[in-house]
Amino acid sequence: MAATTESDTATAVLAAVREDKSAADAAEVRMFQAAVDWAAMHSVDSIGPAAVWEGELPIAGDGAPLVAEFCVAEFALAIDKSTDAGRAYLGEAVEVRYRLPRLWAHVVAGRVPVWKARQIAKATLSLPMAGALFVDTHVAPTAAKLSHAQLERVVEEARVRFDPIEAEARRLLAADGRCFDVDTTQVSFNGTVDVYGTLDLADALDLDDAITTRAQALSELGCEETLDVRRSMAAGDLARNQGTLEFPAAPRRQVVLNVHTDGGPFARLENTRSFHSIDQVRDWCQSASVHVRQVIDLNEHRWNHGHDPTPLLREQVNLTHPTCVFPHCTRPSPSCDADHIIGYDQGGPTCSCNLAPLCRHHHRLKTHGGWTYQRTAARTFRWTSPLGHVHVNDLTHPRHT
């Protein structure tokens, strides 16, 4: 195998790696310091009297300085993060600088990596100032080697000591850890999802008995699948009221598909954003009542005379742009505003080419925060920040996050 570096000895390769690692660590520290500088430049004192729509944003724990709300997005894009991730990074830097001063000194000196400092800061955000200082005193000297379990113990002790009411509330909440989750965000290609939960014993026994009974009934009806598969099928039957439970009749199954196909063997499900074979979709729908809705041509130019889009136009916008069109934002478009790229009060039409989904925060940035954007192609947007920095968001080739 050919070498990919100019180093010709093992010693030289390791020396180069150590040098690059040191340089990367130093750069990370400088970026962490820059985050604090940015927050300081955009403290609440920087909000002028004319900025009536810009609020004060708490990004770190009690006692840390607040920042101007609209400063976050500009910094986030500078470090190639979404607004939410950029806010978290800024908040953790401010948390360390102002509430964990001993840890900050170790970070600046290069004795504690930034990722470890961020982990500690995330754990102390909800503590009162006295609690954060307690954690700082106990973990800063050994922070570089601190395990997650050790950090949790120190943070919990600080909460009990300095915020006993919150500690008791958390204890009561944790005492009942019952839950039941269907993870539709992680759908496999073969169409299966993970289901998991923690139930009360009586509920668990009843559920197990119902699934076992239904799985046996499926076998007696001729189903030749394994017991595990039949139990999974039984759970679906119970959800559709086809098992032994006596609930009012309900629809057996509802599968909503927005399918774009060139005649190939695949389909994408809109509600779970997952990829499946046509055969799998056909199998799901074999026992379902089928209702055909009007097909929306994403290339058709739709419009409305008034300010608000028609339901079909709104759905076309959502299907064309599945998420908010601000760079890195992943909020689903059905929860976003249908924004007029050229303002309606400025003569912008309510039509396919002048509407794009913006989540509430990024709509505020555009309306009140000095951000502007243009649509440069069917699914490409050119954003300009208040400082004049340009960010192109090409949704034709979206990033997978």
Buried (B, 14 or more C-beta within 10 A) or exposed (E): EEEEEEBEEEEEBEEEEEEEEEEEBEEBBEBBBBBBEBBBEBBBEEBEEEBEEBBEBEBBBBEBBBBBBBBBBBBBBBBEBBBBBBBBBBBBBBBBBBBBBBBBEBBBEEEBBBEBBBBBBBBBBBBBBEBBBBBBBBBBBEBEEBEEEEBEEBBBBBBBBBBEEBBEEBEEEEEEEEEEEEEBEEBEEEBEBEEEEEBEEEEEEEBEEBBBBBBBBBEEEEBEEEEEEBBBBBBEBBBBBBBBEEEEEEEBBEEEBBEEEEEEEBBBBBEBEBEBBBEBBEEBEEEEEEEEEEEBEEEEEBBBEEEEBBEEBBBBBBBBBBBBBBBBBBBBBEEBBBBBBEEBEEEBBBBBEBBBBBBEBBBBBBBBBBBEBEBEEEBBBBBBBBEEEEBEBBBEEEEEE
